């Protein structure tokens, strides 16, 4: 309770840490409760959706504590969170397309690209602060590989050939999250000390945490809601 009391009025960043924690915890409970209502083939997808938001909620609890007690960006906690949740988000593409014949190779390509993106991002943001632009470019390569796979690679071909309109719609929405929603992270990265919009700064600006917090909540909860909406069609079909 003392930690919560330290959240001061007008602290926009602290507010997003607390709100992100509560929103993602609530999303996890929702996904796990609804899991029992969908068809068997989508139960694992909803389980992972709940894991993504639950892992993030736990990390946001600790990140909020770092912020309100120390007033610094919890970079290490954030990258631990992303290292666990982003590969799981990539796994959602595989589970979505598995009934259409998705290969394990596609899954590992997506996971490997996400790891490259995250490791390079952390090296630039947490260790080699004087080389953030270089590591940011390397990180972008990982993101570009994911984009290429889902827009032009095996994933796109399987989605286009799918006879299930709900799967096609969900796949296209998830692609939108990766291409548009995930773009908020490189935008935030540009505010890092030594980067384009903060050439002279030495500390991570609060704006960066604000951008990341909003992006996390929208992307992770949004990913799960897309999966749930698609899986919920099986509820309606069963009811009919």
QUIUR-V509720 format. One record per residue. RES is the residue in three letters. PHI is phi in radians with two decimals (999 if undefined). D_CENTER is the distance of its C-alpha to the mean C-alpha in Angstrom with 2 decimals. Layout:
BEGIN
RES&PHI&D_CENTER ; RES&PHI&D_CENTER
END
This chain:
BEGIN
UNK&999&28.60 ; UNK&-1.10&29.75 ; UNK&-1.16&26.24 ; UNK&-1.13&25.29 ; UNK&-1.11&28.56 ; UNK&-1.29&27.55 ; UNK&-1.28&25.04 ; UNK&-1.45&27.41 ; UNK&-1.07&28.07 ; UNK&1.56&26.64 ; UNK&-1.47&23.85 ; UNK&-1.10&21.05 ; UNK&-1.15&18.55 ; UNK&-1.06&19.65 ; UNK&-1.08&19.43 ; UNK&-1.23&15.73 ; UNK&-1.09&15.17 ; UNK&-1.20&17.37 ; UNK&-1.13&16.17 ; UNK&-1.08&12.48 ; UNK&-1.06&13.93 ; UNK&-1.20&16.18 ; UNK&-1.14&14.04 ; UNK&-1.31&11.42 ; UNK&-1.15&14.52 ; UNK&-1.09&16.28 ; UNK&-1.09&13.66 ; UNK&-1.05&13.94 ; UNK&-1.06&17.69 ; UNK&-1.08&17.75 ; UNK&-1.08&15.94 ; UNK&-1.25&18.18 ; UNK&-1.21&21.26 ; UNK&-1.30&20.82 ; UNK&-0.98&20.30 ; UNK&-1.24&24.08 ; UNK&-1.70&24.83 ; UNK&-1.71&23.27 ; UNK&-1.19&24.91 ; UNK&-0.99&24.74 ; UNK&-1.21&22.81 ; UNK&-1.89&19.68 ; UNK&-1.10&19.87 ; UNK&-1.14&17.79 ; UNK&-1.07&14.95 ; UNK&-1.24&15.07 ; UNK&-1.04&15.50 ; UNK&-1.19&12.28 ; UNK&-1.01&10.50 ; UNK&-1.19&12.35 ; UNK&-1.11&11.66 ; UNK&-1.01&7.88 ; UNK&-1.27&8.80 ; UNK&-1.21&11.94 ; UNK&-1.02&10.85 ; UNK&-1.13&8.84 ; UNK&-1.07&12.06 ; UNK&-1.07&14.30 ; UNK&-1.16&12.90 ; UNK&-1.18&13.08 ; UNK&-1.06&16.60 ; UNK&-1.33&17.59 ; UNK&-1.15&15.98 ; UNK&-1.06&17.92 ; UNK&-1.09&20.95 ; UNK&-1.06&20.76 ; UNK&-1.16&20.54 ; UNK&-1.30&23.36 ; UNK&-1.66&25.63 ; UNK&-2.04&25.29 ; UNK&1.23&23.92 ; UNK&-2.14&21.83 ; UNK&-1.26&18.23 ; UNK&-1.46&16.70 ; UNK&-1.02&15.42 ; UNK&-1.10&15.96 ; UNK&-1.04&14.24 ; UNK&-1.13&11.09 ; UNK&-1.30&11.15 ; UNK&-1.10&12.15 ; UNK&-0.98&9.14 ; UNK&-1.11&6.85 ; UNK&-1.09&9.73 ; UNK&-1.53&9.60 ; UNK&-1.54&6.21 ; UNK&-1.15&5.19 ; UNK&-1.04&8.80 ; UNK&-1.16&8.70 ; UNK&-1.15&6.50 ; UNK&-1.15&9.19 ; UNK&-1.08&11.69 ; UNK&-1.05&11.33 ; UNK&-1.10&12.97 ; UNK&-1.12&15.70 ; UNK&-1.14&16.39 ; UNK&-1.12&16.62 ; UNK&-1.75&19.08 ; UNK&-1.02&20.85 ; UNK&-1.08&23.61 ; UNK&-1.59&24.25 ; UNK&1.84&24.76 ; UNK&-1.07&21.55 ; UNK&-1.57&22.51 ; UNK&-1.13&21.18 ; UNK&-1.04&21.50 ; UNK&-1.09&18.83 ; UNK&-1.04&16.43 ; UNK&-1.22&17.44 ; UNK&-1.12&17.25 ; UNK&-1.15&13.59 ; UNK&-1.15&12.95 ; UNK&-1.08&15.47 ; UNK&-1.13&14.04 ; UNK&-1.18&10.58 ; UNK&-1.14&12.79 ; UNK&-1.01&14.96 ; UNK&-1.04&12.39 ; UNK&-1.34&11.33 ; UNK&-1.11&14.97 ; UNK&-1.11&16.44 ; UNK&-1.09&14.23 ; UNK&-1.18&15.30 ; UNK&-1.04&18.84 ; UNK&-1.35&19.10 ; UNK&-1.61&17.65 ; UNK&-1.95&19.07 ; UNK&-2.12&22.12 ; UNK&-1.69&23.65 ; UNK&-1.13&23.49 ; UNK&-1.51&26.40 ; UNK&-2.27&24.61 ; UNK&-1.11&21.28 ; UNK&-1.14&21.96 ; UNK&-1.05&22.78 ; UNK&-1.21&19.73 ; UNK&-1.14&17.56 ; UNK&-1.16&19.32 ; UNK&-1.12&18.82 ; UNK&-1.07&15.07 ; UNK&-1.13&15.23 ; UNK&-1.06&17.19 ; UNK&-1.06&14.41 ; UNK&-1.07&12.24 ; UNK&-1.12&15.57 ; UNK&-1.12&16.23 ; UNK&-1.09&13.18 ; UNK&-1.06&14.33 ; UNK&-1.10&17.86 ; UNK&-1.14&17.27 ; UNK&-1.49&15.78 ; UNK&-1.76&18.17 ; UNK&-2.31&21.25 ; UNK&-1.68&21.10 ; UNK&-1.01&21.66 ; UNK&-1.04&18.71 ; UNK&-1.12&20.18 ; UNK&-1.10&23.65 ; UNK&-1.14&22.89 ; UNK&-1.13&21.23 ; UNK&-1.13&24.24 ; UNK&-1.54&26.64 ; UNK&-1.17&25.22 ; UNK&-1.63&27.76 ; UNK&-1.72&25.37 ; UNK&-1.10&24.54 ; UNK&-1.17&21.84 ; UNK&-1.15&20.01 ; UNK&-1.05&20.57 ; UNK&-1.11&19.32 ; UNK&-1.13&16.08 ; UNK&-1.06&15.55 ; UNK&-1.12&16.32 ; UNK&-1.18&13.95 ; UNK&-1.12&10.95 ; UNK&-1.06&12.47 ; UNK&-1.10&12.64 ; UNK&-1.09&8.97 ; UNK&-1.18&8.68 ; UNK&-1.37&11.96 ; UNK&-1.75&12.05 ; UNK&-1.11&8.84 ; UNK&-1.29&7.46 ; UNK&-1.15&11.10 ; UNK&-1.16&10.80 ; UNK&-1.28&9.93 ; UNK&-1.12&13.17 ; UNK&-1.12&14.94 ; UNK&-1.11&14.30 ; UNK&-1.06&15.31 ; UNK&-1.16&18.56 ; UNK&-1.55&19.53 ; UNK&-1.11&19.67 ; UNK&-0.94&23.29 ; UNK&1.61&25.06 ; UNK&-1.71&22.90 ; UNK&-1.00&23.99 ; UNK&-1.76&23.87 ; UNK&-2.59&24.86 ; UNK&-1.07&27.45 ; UNK&-1.84&29.57 ; UNK&-1.34&27.29 ; UNK&-2.04&27.07 ; UNK&-2.06&24.44 ; UNK&-1.21&20.82 ; UNK&-1.23&21.26 ; UNK&-0.99&19.97 ; UNK&-0.99&18.62 ; UNK&-1.13&15.88 ; UNK&-1.15&14.61 ; UNK&-1.08&15.11 ; UNK&-1.11&13.04 ; UNK&-1.11&10.05 ; UNK&-1.10&10.56 ; UNK&-1.14&10.90 ; UNK&-1.08&7.94 ; UNK&-1.05&5.66 ; UNK&-1.08&8.06 ; UNK&-1.13&8.42 ; UNK&-1.24&5.26 ; UNK&-1.29&4.69 ; UNK&-1.20&8.46 ; UNK&-1.07&9.11 ; UNK&-0.97&7.89 ; UNK&-1.13&10.14 ; UNK&-1.17&12.80 ; UNK&-1.11&13.20 ; UNK&-1.09&13.83 ; UNK&-1.12&16.08 ; UNK&-1.05&17.97 ; UNK&-1.16&18.72 ; UNK&-1.17&19.78 ; UNK&-1.14&21.79 ; UNK&-1.09&24.11 ; UNK&-1.22&25.52 ; UNK&-1.14&26.54 ; UNK&-1.14&28.53 ; UNK&-1.11&30.07 ; UNK&-1.14&31.21 ; UNK&-1.11&32.64 ; UNK&-1.20&34.62
END
